[in-house]
């Protein structure tokens, strides 16, 4: 909502979620040893989730 407000809107758009998700989720997610070994970081996981979930 903060990003939408800063852009002069009183509503959130899917692009707001896509823009803020990596910053918001980075400290909440942890990778497994397997993901680390494969070079998959938290930002990659976030990209995959956002790509797999359709916007409303």
PyMOL commands that set and color helices and strands:
alter all, ss='L'
color gray80, all
select helices_A, chain A and resi 2-6+14-25+33-38+42-52
alter helices_A, ss='H'
color red, helices_A
deselect
rebuild
show_as cartoon
